[in-house]
Amino acid sequence: MSDGLHNITAAILAGGQGTRLRAVVADRQKVVASVAGRPFLMRLLDQLADAGLRRVVICTGYKAGQVAEMAGNEYRGMSLRYSPEPGPLGTAGALRNALPLLESDPVLTMNGDSYCETDLVAFWKAHRERHASGSMVVREVADTSQSGRVSFDQSGAIGSFVEKGASAGPGWINAGIYLLGRALLEGIPAERPVSLERETFPAWIGRGLCAFPTAGKFLDIGTPESYAAAQKMFP
């Protein structure tokens, strides 16, 4: 039983240009790139379908046609809709652009170029029990320099968010899966580029933003090195 996740709309951020990955997938949008024999986006869609979701909006930009052609309008009982960006809008701007298609409150949001093994039903339950305005899956790693570093207290309330490159050493990182209330999404400036990681999350601290720790496997496909490592994660 998905305990309500079937009523939640998911948004997948799949509009990035993938400039760091072009050395190995120059002809494709990175979410279409094959990981262990399947397009990476399908790995994310499987995770959503396994959790019981029924509606997915894919936020597209660079090579948007490749994404729609590959994924289609339905997958494992989930309806797939697309929100193309008129121009590069950043991660938060893409969500704001897709808001008319995002029918639930909150919206389950996933980065299109990372995968985190986590219990989405437990994530949803924790979000509700805390009455959080927004929740973020976080993962402990040995070195936070390649990801956004997150600190939070015993109640789960996030106290700081430092984007990648500014802090090294062991700690918790943003794992790229969020539950975001409509009030937060409606507050994102419209029709201009806005970054979740650099602008929006730091501004939301103190407004009910909570962390959800997980010990599951985590990877991204943003660089040739991490893309190569991702091939070994899935059976």
DODO-891883 format. One record per atom (N, C-alpha, C): residue in one letter; x, z, y. Coordinates in pm, whole numbers, padded with zeros to 5 digits, always signed. Each point is the difference from the previous one (the first is absolute). Layout:
! DODO-891883
AXZY
...
END
This chain:
! DODO-891883
M+00085+00000-00120
M-00085+00000+00120
M+00088+00000+00124
S-00031-00087+00095
S+00083-00012+00119
S-00037+00099+00109
D-00111+00076-00021
D-00038+00106+00094
D-00006-00050+00143
G-00067-00114+00019
G-00022-00049+00135
G+00091-00111+00043
L+00109-00027-00070
L+00090-00107+00043
L-00066-00138-00008
H-00104-00012-00081
H-00068-00130-00006
H-00070-00033+00132
N-00018+00100+00086
N-00061-00024+00131
N+00104-00020+00111
I+00127+00011-00036
I+00108-00010+00098
I+00050-00145+00008
T+00021-00049+00121
T+00062-00131+00019
T+00151+00020+00010
A+00074-00085-00070
A+00146+00002+00007
A+00049-00113+00090
A+00106+00026+00073
A+00066-00102+00081
A+00145-00010-00046
I+00045-00122-00028
I+00139-00023-00038
I+00069-00077+00112
L+00109+00055+00051
L+00073-00061+00110
L+00098-00103-00057
A-00035-00127+00013
A+00075-00108-00065
A+00036-00110+00098
G+00030+00037+00124
G+00025-00101+00101
G+00145-00013+00044
G+00088+00085-00053
G+00139+00001+00046
G+00075-00129-00031
Q+00099-00031+00081
Q+00076-00123-00017
Q+00108+00010-00106
G+00036+00121-00041
G+00096+00016-00109
G+00135-00064+00027
T+00050+00016+00122
T+00124-00068+00037
T+00119+00044-00085
R+00005+00128-00039
R+00113+00049-00080
R-00001-00057-00141
L-00118-00044-00047
L-00014-00044-00139
L+00013-00152-00015
R+00013-00070+00109
R-00003-00146-00007
R+00116-00060-00078
A+00106+00075-00016
A+00113-00051-00078
A-00039-00027-00145
V-00103+00071-00049
V-00040-00018-00140
V-00141-00056-00016
V-00085+00013+00101
V-00137-00057-00010
V-00034-00073+00130
A+00083-00094+00038
A-00014-00067+00129
A-00128-00081+00012
D-00055-00046-00112
D-00116-00088+00005
D-00133+00072-00016
R+00001+00130-00010
R-00123+00074-00030
R-00020+00120+00092
Q-00127+00037+00019
Q-00031+00129+00061
Q+00044+00106-00099
K+00060+00109+00048
K+00061+00094-00093
K-00099+00066-00096
V-00127+00016+00039
V-00095+00061-00092
V-00039-00094-00114
V+00030-00129+00016
V-00026-00099-00104
V+00119-00010-00095
A+00115+00052+00042
A+00121-00009-00082
A-00021+00068-00136
S+00058-00058-00102
S-00017+00050-00136
S+00083+00125-00023
V-00064+00103-00058
V+00068+00123-00041
V-00034+00022-00146
A+00101-00011-00086
A-00019+00014-00145
A-00110-00093-00050
G+00001-00124+00052
G-00088-00102-00053
G-00136-00013+00066
R-00030+00083+00100
R-00128-00009+00068
R+00020+00013+00150
P-00085-00065+00082
P+00010+00020+00145
P-00013+00148+00034
F+00083+00047+00092
F+00002+00143+00034
F-00137+00048+00046
L-00072-00082+00075
L-00132+00040+00048
L-00092+00037-00114
M+00010-00069-00113
M-00088+00030-00113
M+00029+00138-00057
R+00123+00046+00013
R+00032+00137-00043
R-00077+00102+00084
L-00009-00026+00129
L-00075+00090+00089
L-00149-00008-00029
L-00051-00120-00022
L-00142-00015-00032
L-00035+00069-00131
D+00089-00006-00098
D-00025+00072-00125
D-00010+00150+00024
Q+00086+00053+00086
Q-00004+00143+00031
Q-00135+00038+00062
L-00051-00084+00089
L-00129+00026+00062
L-00115-00013-00100
A+00005-00103-00082
A-00107-00019-00099
A-00003+00115-00100
D+00118+00046-00044
D+00006+00112-00094
D-00061+00126+00059
A+00005+00015+00131
A-00055+00119+00067
A-00150-00014+00029
G-00057-00116-00026
G-00143-00017+00015
G-00046-00062+00130
L+00092-00051+00081
L-00043-00062+00126
L-00068-00134-00025
R-00085-00039+00095
R-00078-00122-00016
R+00018-00099+00114
R+00054+00046+00114
R+00013-00088+00117
R+00141+00010+00055
V+00063-00117+00020
V+00136-00005+00052
V+00006-00103+00112
V+00062+00038+00111
V+00028-00093+00110
V+00150-00017+00006
I+00046-00124-00006
I+00143-00028+00005
I+00033-00053+00139
C+00084+00076+00070
C+00040-00037+00137
C+00118-00096-00010
T-00022-00124+00041
T+00101-00104-00017
T+00051-00049+00134
G+00118-00062-00005
G+00061-00057+00119
G+00089-00115-00039
Y+00128+00029-00021
Y+00097-00100-00042
Y-00040-00059-00136
K-00007-00133-00007
K-00038-00072-00122
K-00129+00056-00060
A-00099+00020+00085
A-00128+00059-00044
A-00067-00084-00107
G+00013-00132+00009
G-00064-00087-00098
G+00048+00022-00141
Q+00127+00032-00017
Q+00054+00027-00133
Q-00068+00121-00063
V-00024+00101+00081
V-00060+00124-00052
V-00143-00026-00046
A-00079-00064+00084
A-00140-00027-00036
A-00010-00094-00119
E+00087-00100-00005
E-00004-00095-00111
E+00034+00067-00133
M+00096+00092+00004
M+00041+00068-00122
M-00103+00102-00047
A-00054+00082+00092
A-00085+00113-00039
A-00148-00038-00013
G-00047-00096+00079
G-00140-00039-00008
G-00094+00100+00064
N-00127-00004-00040
N-00103+00083+00062
N-00051+00113-00089
E+00053+00008-00122
E-00046+00104-00092
E+00110+00028-00101
Y+00015+00128-00033
Y+00100+00037-00100
Y-00045+00128-00069
R-00016-00005-00129
R-00038+00116-00081
R-00121+00074+00057
G-00099-00076+00042
G-00122+00060+00053
G+00007+00042+00144
M+00114-00018+00065
M+00014+00033+00142
M-00019-00125+00085
S-00074+00013+00109
S-00009-00110+00095
S+00123+00002+00090
L+00057-00118+00023
L+00118-00012+00086
L-00037-00080+00124
R+00025+00059+00116
R-00022-00069+00127
R+00132-00001+00078
Y+00007-00086+00100
Y+00126-00020+00071
Y-00020+00017+00150
S+00102+00062+00061
S+00000+00020+00145
S+00129-00060+00054
P+00000-00129+00036
P+00122-00063+00051
P+00029+00043+00143
E+00127+00021+00030
E+00041+00034+00136
E+00011-00128+00084
P-00048+00002+00122
P+00018-00116+00089
P+00145-00018+00041
G+00079+00107-00009
G+00143+00002+00029
G+00052+00130-00054
P+00132+00022-00006
P+00054+00124-00054
P-00053+00124+00074
L-00064+00090-00074
L-00063+00117+00060
L+00060+00132-00045
G+00096-00003-00093
G+00054+00124-00052
G-00097+00064-00098
T+00044+00106-00066
T-00082+00062-00105
T-00128+00063+00055
A+00010+00073+00110
A-00119+00062+00059
A-00090-00105+00065
G+00061-00097+00068
G-00078-00105+00063
G-00078-00082-00100
A+00058-00024-00117
A-00071-00074-00106
A-00121+00077-00049
L+00014+00133-00013
L-00115+00082-00040
L-00109-00003+00105
R+00039+00011+00126
R-00099-00003+00108
R-00072-00134+00003
N+00073-00108-00026
N-00059-00134-00004
N-00101-00014-00114
A+00026+00071-00111
A-00086-00009-00118
A-00118+00095+00005
L-00009+00085+00102
L-00100+00107+00002
L-00144-00047-00025
P-00044-00117+00052
P-00137-00042-00030
P-00028-00020-00149
L+00105-00022-00080
L-00018-00020-00144
L+00017+00129-00080
L+00050+00104+00063
L+00028+00125-00069
L-00122+00090+00009
E-00078+00002-00107
E-00135+00055+00005
E-00008+00150-00027
S+00107+00062-00045
S-00010+00141-00039
S+00068+00091+00102
D-00021+00129-00020
D+00067+00102+00080
D+00032+00116-00094
P+00128+00017-00039
P+00119-00068+00050
P+00025-00133-00070
V+00111-00064+00038
V+00046-00124-00061
V+00129+00031-00076
L+00006-00044-00126
L+00123+00015-00078
L+00092-00117+00034
T+00116+00029+00055
T+00092-00103+00049
T+00129+00003-00080
M+00051-00120-00034
M+00124-00011-00077
M+00093-00101+00065
N+00128+00032+00004
N+00099-00100+00038
N+00008-00106-00109
G+00007-00125+00040
G+00002-00108-00098
G+00134-00023-00065
D+00106+00064+00051
D+00133-00024-00055
D+00059+00124-00066
S-00083+00100-00031
S+00049+00117-00073
S-00103+00045-00102
Y+00048+00072-00101
Y-00087+00049-00106
Y+00035+00146-00027
C-00101+00084-00004
C+00022+00141-00033
C-00099+00041-00108
E+00053+00048-00109
E-00081+00046-00111
E-00061+00135+00038
T-00131+00003+00021
T-00065+00124+00042
T-00144+00001-00045
D-00058+00116-00009
D-00140+00017-00041
D-00087-00016+00124
L-00060-00117+00016
L-00078-00027+00120
L-00127+00085+00007
V-00055+00034-00115
V-00120+00086-00001
V+00037+00140+00050
A+00112+00055-00047
A+00045+00131+00047
A+00033-00005+00149
F+00058-00111+00045
F+00030-00019+00142
F-00127+00007+00083
W-00105-00068-00045
W-00129-00002+00068
W-00061+00141+00004
K+00008+00071-00112
K-00056+00136-00006
K+00073+00093+00097
A+00133-00009+00005
A+00076+00085+00091
A-00033-00031+00145
H-00018-00127+00031
H-00037-00041+00136
H-00132+00063+00041
R-00097-00004-00089
R-00132+00058+00031
R+00006+00151+00012
E+00070+00065-00093
E+00004+00146-00001
E+00067+00056+00126
R+00095-00074+00053
R+00069+00044+00122
R-00075-00040+00127
H-00103-00081-00014
H-00070-00055+00116
H+00099-00070+00093
A+00093-00073-00061
A+00105-00067+00076
A-00054-00121+00075
S+00056-00026+00116
S-00034-00124+00070
S+00077-00117-00059
G+00118+00029-00055
G+00081-00100-00067
G+00092+00066-00100
S+00030-00068-00109
S+00089+00054-00102
S+00102-00105-00041
M+00119+00044-00036
M+00111-00088-00035
M+00063+00045-00131
V+00017-00091-00095
V+00075+00032-00121
V+00148+00007+00036
V+00067+00107-00043
V+00143+00017+00026
V+00073+00021-00132
R+00125-00043+00000
R+00083+00006-00122
R+00136+00056+00035
E+00050+00093-00081
E+00131+00058+00024
E+00109-00093-00052
V+00103-00023+00082
V+00111-00088-00039
V+00133+00067+00038
A+00109-00055-00056
A+00132+00057+00026
A+00053-00038+00137
D-00045-00114+00054
D+00049-00046+00129
D-00114-00065+00076
T-00034+00057+00115
T-00115-00049+00077
T+00036-00107+00102
S+00124-00043+00004
S+00045-00090+00108
S-00067-00137-00004
Q-00049-00041-00118
Q-00062-00133-00012
Q-00152+00004+00015
S-00055+00116+00028
S-00145+00015+00009
S-00035+00097+00113
G-00129+00014+00028
G-00044+00096+00100
G+00001+00141-00057
R+00069+00092+00066
R+00012+00139-00047
R-00117+00082+00054
V-00063+00078-00089
V-00119+00077+00035
V+00025+00148-00028
S-00040+00086+00093
S+00002+00144-00026
S-00142+00053+00010
F-00031+00100-00083
F-00135+00057-00002
F+00007+00144-00045
D-00103+00078+00034
D-00001+00142-00034
D-00072+00024-00132
Q-00016+00127-00038
Q-00059+00034-00130
Q-00145-00045-00012
S-00069-00013+00112
S-00138-00047-00004
S-00009-00152-00011
G+00113-00068+00015
G+00003-00146-00005
G-00001-00066+00136
A-00016+00078+00107
A-00005-00058+00135
A+00136-00059+00037
I+00000-00127+00040
I+00124-00067+00036
I+00045+00047+00139
G+00130+00040+00009
G+00052+00051+00126
G+00092-00096+00071
S+00059-00095-00075
S+00087-00099+00063
S+00008-00124-00086
F+00029-00110+00065
F+00015-00127-00069
F+00112-00076+00070
V+00107-00028-00074
V+00116-00070+00056
V+00017-00131-00073
E+00000-00111+00072
E+00007-00131-00064
E+00138-00025-00059
K+00006-00097-00088
K+00120-00028-00079
K+00124-00018+00088
G+00113+00045-00056
G+00128-00017+00068
G+00040+00116+00087
A-00094+00087+00034
A+00030+00109+00093
A+00040+00129-00069
S-00020+00008-00132
S+00029+00124-00071
S+00041-00031-00143
A+00105+00067-00050
A+00048-00021-00136
A-00008+00130-00078
G+00037-00007-00129
G-00003+00117-00086
G-00132+00012-00074
P-00013+00100-00088
P-00122+00017-00079
P-00118+00041+00086
G-00118-00041-00043
G-00121+00036+00073
G-00119-00081-00047
W-00108+00012+00072
W-00124-00070-00033
W-00015-00124+00087
I-00047-00107-00062
I-00019-00125+00073
I-00145-00046-00007
N-00038-00080+00096
N-00128-00069+00001
N-00001-00100-00115
A-00094+00014-00094
A-00006-00086-00118
A-00092-00120+00016
G-00058-00018+00119
G-00074-00122+00028
G-00143-00006-00049
I-00062+00114-00029
I-00142+00005-00038
I-00066+00105+00089
Y-00113-00037+00062
Y-00064+00088+00098
Y-00152+00000-00018
L-00062+00110+00039
L-00144+00005+00024
L-00017+00028+00149
L-00061-00094+00071
L-00006+00009+00146
L-00145-00005+00046
G-00041+00104+00075
G-00135+00006+00051
G-00026-00106+00106
R-00125-00039+00014
R-00035-00105+00096
R+00032+00041+00144
A-00012+00129+00030
A+00029+00044+00137
A+00145-00029+00036
L+00091+00016-00097
L+00140-00033+00024
L+00017-00151+00018
L-00062-00076-00089
L+00016-00146+00005
L-00059-00058+00129
E-00112+00055+00043
E-00062-00051+00123
E+00084+00030+00123
G+00088+00099-00010
G+00085+00036+00113
G+00125-00085+00013
I+00026-00087-00100
I+00116-00089+00008
I-00028-00108+00103
P+00091-00025+00094
P-00023-00105+00099
P-00025-00135-00067
A-00095-00075+00053
A-00039-00128-00060
A+00079-00115+00061
E+00016-00104-00082
E+00051-00131+00043
E+00143+00005+00055
R+00080+00094-00051
R+00142+00000+00034
R+00076+00063-00117
P+00130-00031-00013
P+00077+00056-00110
P+00013+00153+00011
V-00028+00069-00111
V+00014+00145-00007
V+00053+00035-00139
S+00096+00091-00006
S+00059+00040-00127
S-00055+00135-00045
L-00047+00007-00124
L-00040+00129-00056
L+00118+00096-00002
E+00114-00049-00049
E+00114+00086-00027
E+00067+00048+00129
R+00018-00087+00097
R+00076+00036+00119
R-00085+00057+00113
E-00128-00040+00008
E-00083+00041+00111
E-00117+00090-00041
T-00076-00045-00097
T-00129+00063-00028
T+00014+00133-00072
F+00075+00006-00109
F+00014+00126-00072
F+00057+00112+00087
P+00107-00023+00076
P+00048+00108+00087
P-00105+00047+00100
A-00083-00093+00048
A-00103+00037+00097
A-00114+00079-00065
W-00017-00013-00132
W-00109+00069-00069
W+00037+00140-00047
I+00124+00040+00015
I+00040+00135-00041
I-00079+00103+00082
G-00054+00099-00069
G-00082+00100+00066
G-00147-00036+00006
R-00035-00116-00057
R-00140-00045+00002
R-00059-00006-00140
G+00049+00086-00091
G-00057+00005-00134
G+00063-00095-00098
L+00127-00036+00022
L+00072-00089-00091
L+00071+00085-00105
C-00028-00029-00129
C+00050+00083-00109
C+00082-00082-00100
A+00091+00069-00070
A+00084-00061-00102
A-00056+00029-00139
F+00016-00096-00090
F-00038+00016-00140
F+00123-00032-00085
P+00073+00102-00047
P+00123-00024-00077
P-00030-00059-00138
T+00086-00091-00043
T-00009-00055-00134
T+00139-00008-00060
A+00009+00006-00133
A+00128-00014-00069
A+00008-00133-00072
G-00099-00088+00023
G-00004-00127-00069
G+00110-00096+00044
K+00020-00104-00079
K+00101-00100+00033
K-00032-00067+00133
F+00105-00031+00076
F-00018-00066+00129
F+00101-00113+00014
L-00045-00111+00056
L+00091-00111+00028
L-00055-00082+00115
D+00089-00075+00063
D-00044-00103+00092
D+00073-00128-00037
I-00045-00112+00055
I+00064-00129-00030
I+00051-00064+00128
G+00038+00084+00097
G+00034-00050+00132
G+00137-00063+00012
T+00091+00030-00093
T+00135-00055+00006
T+00033-00066-00133
P+00097-00091-00004
P+00039-00060-00128
P+00037+00104-00105
E+00065+00109+00042
E+00042+00103-00095
E-00122+00074-00058
S-00093+00040+00086
S-00117+00073-00048
S-00094-00092-00079
Y-00004-00128+00038
Y-00081-00097-00074
Y+00054-00016-00142
A+00131-00005-00014
A+00061-00011-00133
A-00030+00125-00083
A+00007+00119+00063
A-00028+00124-00071
A-00146+00008-00043
A-00091-00059+00079
A-00142+00005-00032
A-00031-00072-00130
Q+00081-00100-00036
Q-00026-00075-00123
Q+00006+00088-00124
K+00068+00114+00011
K+00019+00087-00116
K-00105+00111-00008
M-00085+00012+00101
M-00093+00113+00004
M-00122-00022-00088
F-00050-00123-00001
F-00124-00026-00072
F+00027-00054-00139
P-00080+00039-00098
P+00020-00050-00136
P-00034-00148-00009
END
